[in-house]
C-alpha cells in the first residue's frame, strides 16, 4: 500500500507541477521555487523525531537473547533507511536549489516537471515515516504484551507450585 502511494506521488507531482506551469507559469519562478527546497527541513524534522522514538527501544528484558538480537538488527536496518531518506531528501533539495540558482529558463514545461520529480521524491519518502512509526509502536506494544504475559505465567506458576506444596 505504501509503495503504491509513493509511486503515485512520484508520478502525480511532476504532472501537477507541469499543469501549474501551464496555468500560472510565474508560480515556478526562482523566487517561488527556492522555498520548495525547504521540504528537506520537514523531512529531517520527522526523521529526528523518529530517531528519538527509536532511542526508546533497545535490548528488552522480556525478550530472549535471540529476539533481542533480531531487535538490534531490525533497529540498525531502520536507522540505515532513515539516513538514506535524509540523504535523498537533501540531494533533492540541493538539486531544486541548484535549478533555481542556475536560473534555467522556466519557459519549458520540462523544467516544471524536473522540479516536480525532485519534490515528489521528497514527499514520497515522507509517506514512509508514519508506517515506520506504526511498525516501531507495534513492536513496543508486542514487547509490553510479552512482559505482561510473562508476569502472569510466573504468578500462575507460583500459585500452582504453592498450592501443590500445601496439599502434600
NORSUL-V418628 format. One line per field, one symbol per residue. ss: DSSP state (@ for helix, = for strand, . for the rest). phi: phi as a letter, one per 40 degrees, with the letter a starting at -180 (. if undefined). A space follows every 50 residues. Layout:
ss->???
phi->???
This chain:
ss->.@@@@@@@@@@@@@@@@@@@@@@.@@@@.@@@@@@@@@@@@@@@@@@@@@ @@@@@.........@@@@@@@@@@@@@@@@@@@@@@@@@@@@@@@@@@@@ @.......@@@@@@@@@@@@@@@@@@@@@@@@@@@@@@@@@@@@@@@@@@ @@@@@@@@@@@@@@@@@.
phi->.ccccccccccccccccccccccbcccccdcccdccccdccccccccccc cccccccadbccccccccccccccccccccccccccccccccccccccdc ccfccccbcccccccccccccccccccccdcccccccccccccccccccc cccccccccccccccccc
